[in-house]
């Protein structure tokens, strides 16, 4: 993950890569790992930071999708449950079993969800995380002390997965490099190259740090830019009709005292027809989500007042202590890339979450839709499509059994360093090398100076935001504290990368402005 060394690789104008991927979120990185593990040469370009947009703003679940089962989309649930099992097997340092509890206030719901979730378990087969079961109202209160007891008729417990999304993205980028791939952030694709026959044959890309332009030739070009796929498709075919409709999902982060349990809550029916989750995550609780159609894709979407109120009110109905605005540590919004319905006005929650692959007349392959849980299958299907088009020689996918960087069985979840998996010894050695490295960034949290240095040296972090939003997640967990420590983080980066005081001040200004979107006044 040494950016300068990777840039040298794409500087070779005589080289034709097997695959060039545009987009460094879950899907793009998944495609890069799939291609690299098959033995193809692959370069990936992300115009911001890895997982900057949708892929760092999920509900932090690796799940089959209970809601999709209720909608009758059994093929999607089957696929997602299978992929959930593979992801836990291949990244056990990041994906863990999470028990969920559905509190029910009608006897019929107890029956309905027990039956439905038993089907969910059966569909998971040998990759099941555990059996669902009905529990009494007394047990429900025992498991979830904060639950609203009035009218409670019992509950249903089931199992799904929980993870850290942007940490998995970083591990995928590291895996790609280890397999000879070349993933780069802050590289903006500004044009698609075409050969004499008009076939997409590479990209023009601009290094946003140096301003340098590169032409990178490739046999196959893959557009995996999520909510931004239309803009890349227009570079390939200027008359392209827009096909992605962004749907916004908002999450609020609360103190763990609002849950007082290792169980997550799942509310299967809300006013807008979605499910609502309250999930333990890094000693906080993530509550969400919403489903709001937005007109255009945005890199930094903002929660609407009505979404914030909806989450607070809905969660408050099921909790003894109703959360208020002042209780929110951070609010974050993400945009899902949904293939736009032909019939206008169709609700986004009715649009299938399954992924879709499009091939332009110039043979550029675009992958969109889907969700984090199915990223591996999406990547496999995309590279297979490039093979079917005759762009790549046939090679078999091997990612079903590929151990992702950081792979470590049975991590100690009480140690905040568990997310680093097999890198923990190297990180601890860095802390031991200098007392300053082991110093905490803030007294309330265990994050250390060493983690910032590690992110710069080993994980291609370049800015304060890269570190506090996507490497150590503090912007998402406690936005006010993130602002407090931004100057110190900027100084560490400047020391590592040779920047001056003016750069430090600009970084702090930019991060402080950004963080305002994450803080509820």
Steps between C-alpha positions, in 0.01 A plus 500: 500500500782743413331755275816635333617150409162409356493820292828392337320189376229697319760742358625230260339609171602176325295284736150376422324385818253212488244692705452864598233569763344838568375533859652403834197403706386149593417399143809643331738360761319167483551494121868589545556215748310256279705596193834502684439160662422353157843620388393797287692827517266759650503872574226674698436874523298670774451876462470559875597250772414129509139454621452878526137493386238226545739226613592666832141597588318170533300364797814290575312175431603193303155356450269299281230764514200398709298772324569350157367166625177672605481649149536152352842560341630155595782487237654823639473373860656166405790672329553746786487230769757294309727804460453594867640159595796533262583848628508385862722209395740720299516808728431369853691795652233740372179297465335366814179326594244749630185393690190702411179524698161595354272621784137419418183659629256259330490122547456459125835674438676251726367218284562680171864594568588167659381321186658754262838497673503121519473509118787755504715250697411214266597708196840569661567125516840399633610865498237590762615722787258341750137395547213745544264455795197648670554633855251611766440865593690440826803368307470788251538753783786296647688503166409861423447699823421823314204358305157658543314250723142631466304254283807283431397149393844345454777510247686312231879459502692445177861524379668712234845650446651831609819664367703816445440605140786738415750281687402213271548729200855583613574128551375429146734767362788343694405154370500637146853639541623172647373323188683741268215746445526877493219681689544878525301770678475870406516402131214643293401335174436785254447300181462153347750387234369310196690292246465518121192275513337734753533255791574643847875445539613694806459826687642849526563568866617803696702478823319751723810546716753580227270606215678248273293339221545134403364285219456145624426238233297187581328204338189543719358815661265456796285779637427432869432854620170429678281810511733666245484231227302725265777762478756234399255346249461845341879516447468174305174574316402872522134424414462256791170527688526524880405177674588543870267656752672571834313395813617655826544306822569688823643365828531651846770392746408486869667403825502127583278571802203528261533127433662360820536168322708307248174432314399722210138609452319448172167678449340328199228756424538877510288789367690506169488122454869442569659312785685689773813366669679595820835320481798495743809628318841595648346560844227723356157430348423565132129568441346512152414510222282705266413473131468840334522556124756768412521673165873478441804322638707688760839419648403634842121456535329658800225365722165673462319623812207268429737199488659591834157544662374174350791301650477668843121454517494142375784389730332684788187286469696185582741638761421593860727802463411688184812633320514875439710718271744579781572125537629462143880462476502499121257496209602361161322460167578272208353466150409159359542460123163361388438427133234762419151361445352544154173608663555826685379524858576141592611486864872428543425237764317304227794504259698176511831523683653239270795619292487571129770490231478714188723482192527810283525481121873565553524198731560696819359291786298681768397335829251668733245427774557222751626544854815446707404143592499389136806698385700180428230347277454833322873505426500139377207569266667817367834337416314202352309745277830647374611144418170425321549814288838364386692781670693265731624143466296256709619445857310362797384713795675403826363752752255259671792368705729805487613625841477880504793704636486508881343155522505386862275251677328580832605864542486655847206737453580675830827628351419793268792389278312182398406656164868478393497120525836350406656849488462543879855377587656748254283780639596412858867491399457853365354609835788336686759672279436844649296605807345783293348241265298342782349833610123531473355753256223583751447390862147370427613257228778241462617610154875568498756701304629168361166436327527832316858423394398148395213638289744731319779247449296185433146601398547790254331757728582850378275739694351555845164386362647175360623412849217623723214394269618175342809361680408545868129597450490775764306747280223239482516414871546839667520792259573763767801311634620448141505879457695538826781268389514612134790745560713227662423255217588768242835559674580126495421477127708811427793351690472170309449647154701823524223761491521854644294695753276649231402146390419408862275804541320434171441135597353600836275759330376246244436229757322737739270614218430140398426388856214751532290261287557225761412706809139558608450838663 
